[in-house]
Amino acid sequence: MDTLYGLLIAPFADFAFMQRALVGSLMLSLGACPVGVFLMLRRMSLSGDAMAHAILPGAAAGFLFYGLEILPMTIGGLIAGIIVALGAGAVSRFTIQREDASMAAFYLISLAIGVLMVSIRGSSVDLMHVLFGTVLALNNEALTLIGGIVVVTLVSLAIFWRALVAECLDPLFLRSVSRLGSPVHFIFLGLVVLNLVGGFQALGTLLSVGLMMLPAAAARFWTMRVEPMCALAVLIGFASCVAGLLLSYHVSLPSGPAIILSAGVVYFASILFGTRGILRARIIHHRHRTA
């Protein structure tokens, strides 16, 4: 019992920075994982990665003027993410280029500009902080910001749940029977940007999308219904955060990558052992052949 306590509970019970990291990462999972499920169902998973890179110039602008201050970097990242989302959407709407190509172009340009801006004033340590985050250094201000984002996300999902599900299944039908089609799309993009900005505080621009997408992708191998998929994605996100922080503490690994790699382990396990995974499909196929 003492060994289990020392391995699983003592790091969180004895150190305030581990407690803040745990609370922050769990809140991120609560808001980001359901958003990741809708991104996956819309076949926009790589758009989430693009948006994660897109917030970098705004965060870098906040860093240039105010240093590593949470509020300016958050506001800058939010503005940059919205500009890129609207810009990529406008290009795809008014030109021959499709949205995935325009989004890729915008995010590559944004990533280069952001790295350049951070490099102008900061050191390599500052650049690593912006790109990969510092979940173990979350303070009360960052936790308050993440908590506010989670509340906005959950309330928005509750209000627009049916419209979001309908748009995943048949967006053209939703637009034909309701005026919510286009507004819901932009509201959803706003939620994506918000949660990526929140994740940026803990995991950085390059890893925040991992907590959004990997639990969602893993949950897809266990259920087909949207509600259980969202709930399971959140639980996988919780487990990944706890496991990643414990690995970070006991093995001296970087906390952000440890969390994402923990989610990756669950993802690969789900591919193999999920109710819709490879082994289950092979067993069912074998039974059909021998029947």
Steps between C-alpha positions, in 0.01 A plus 500: 500500500783739583656429161175570318452818700850615413452422131146626438392743770802654673611714201160673495456508877842644581565757227283800414641527148389143427153579635468805272630299205245227569208740536599692188549194282174340618309818421661509156386142438146583608468775241732393218419129466130543401607769253751250361222245450305745283815593308560131429141432399513800265822359348679818606763341725790660313319833511543488876874457453501793258311720746743406777784637290294800393481646851879522524550845338244660733656338805842607375379859459380499861837360603690770308317782677436355846727198543363170631177655628192282470230752410679682210618172349152351532326797340759507223461129434122528493510788250752320278297178504180680401678689220647180357167312523311780327777555247524136401121479477483810280769367264319168462166673447607761243778317312554159342710378796344255744487571873760239598759648262432859605513401867833326445643807329382733775631284783843452343537873455373561854741248650797657324399853603443395860834322537675800342328744736589302813858458379541877451470577870512176691744218551472135399350435845221751431437342161473153658259642760273641228515191280474228763351671807577461869214316668698473824525880518128578482400775742161608634452750217550228239264264684234771511535558127480127421198464730320785322568340161366166623179662628443682169568178309265281701220755499534549123501126438188458714316776311601399148538125551229386260609744230863391535407131472273572201776690324741211553252257342361715217597870488305563180181367659550719806542810285188411302276467805658749741679832499745368758723326244753776431490662848557163668800436276665825604404451866665161487817644344500754781485219757792328327708818518402564863602152614824512306579833665424343838716199417776732386547617860581148615619301199615761250387553144648174367350264759166658594326338204626160619284509812208606282530230234667185640234419766228568242667273245541227763136524608389444141620139524266429792163650406305645209267730695604861546408542868691194629786588267535845656478360853757229425732752336490712816579195717791406274621860520481487881694172513762630257554815705541308825732242343702764318552711812602196704746396228634853492551497877649152546706468179592869456330530160365826352143517626325611178645229275444240776128584507468479122698176482276350769201586284684345206541174690125490565438574132711206380346272764155604375600418142580147611252423777207738447154364425551638149871423493714264295487193726123519548448533125725200435317288759162586348631430149642164614167399660314584180739289294473199731122525548 
